[in-house]
Amino acid sequence: MVELIWNRNLLPESRPSKTVKAMAPQPATEARFEACASTASLFLYAQGSTILCLHHDTLAIERRFTSHQEKIDFISVDNVSERGAGRLVVSYDVGQTAIVWDIFTGTEIARFASFEHLRVASWMRNGNVAFGMKFFVGCFRVN
C-alpha cells in the first residue's frame, strides 16, 4: 500500500488534509504461449517437460516424449525437407537442451546443449536445423 496525501483546498491552513490509501501498481504478468507444433496428422503439445503427440482427428495420445528434464520452451517440426517430411521434431527446454526426435518411433536422434538461451529453431530444405539466439544463428546437420 502507498499512502497519498490529498488536499482539496488551495490554502492548506484552512482545512485539514485527508489521507487516502491507494494500491501500488502490480507488475504485469507476461502472457506466454505453450509450446506446440503440428504435422499433417499429429498435434504436439508440451506439458512441463513432457511432449504429447495427439492425433488431429480424435486427439487420442499416440506417444509421449519424456527425455527432457526441464520445462519445454518450444517445439519445431520438420515439415519442409524431403528427409524429415513431418517425421523429425526438435524440442528445447529452459535448461538449454535441444533434442531431435523421430515422431514415429519415439527415438532420440540427437541432443544439443547451448551456452546461450535459444529463441527459435527452424528446419531447412536440406534437413538441417537452424537455431537462433539473440545475436547468432547456428545451423546443425542432423544425421
Disulfide bonds with the S-S distance in Angstrom:
none
